[in-house]
Amino acid sequence: MGHPPHLRSATVRGRAKGPAEGIRAHYGGSLAHLVLVLCSFALTCYAGLRLLHGDTLGIVIWFVGAALLHDLVLLPLYTVTDRLVQRLFPGHRGRKPRSRDTAGGTRPVTGRVNYIRVPAFVALLLLLVWYPLVLGRVPGFTAYTGLPADVFWGRWLLITAVLFAASAACLLVTMWRARPRRDRVGR
């Protein structure tokens, strides 16, 4: 991987490398990408230090437990679920469906199973983050939100339905754009 050997030299076609090109040669990305990565690391370190300032042992146990739960339980579970969904909605074996792009060429259409994966992932992520409210596990939360405790389940179901409806609309548009176009008679 990487650049061909003749591009690794200090000059390419008689032009000397500037500082940004030197960073790209050593880092592999642009200077802006490097700055953004370093800023994200700094923000993560700051958040981690603020988080660990309280109950450090409890937070470390929570992170280790979450990693183990994900790797030993959730990953096999959603891998098996994904395989079952792929069997329910098989793609075109042997050839990939294609759609026309604006330049008149063709481009591959993504697998139909992704139109189930994405809204399911977002809905389950929302459930994971807000499960105490959605499942009614937080007594006395009405004072903070001003909402009765029983509205969150219905709202999560509504958000999930909207996500799947939007995904179905995107699938219909993709299928409509991928259908073969007939030549117009007037041409």
Order of alpha helices (4+ residues) and beta strands (2+ residues): beta-beta-alpha-alpha-alpha-alpha-beta-beta-alpha-alpha-alpha
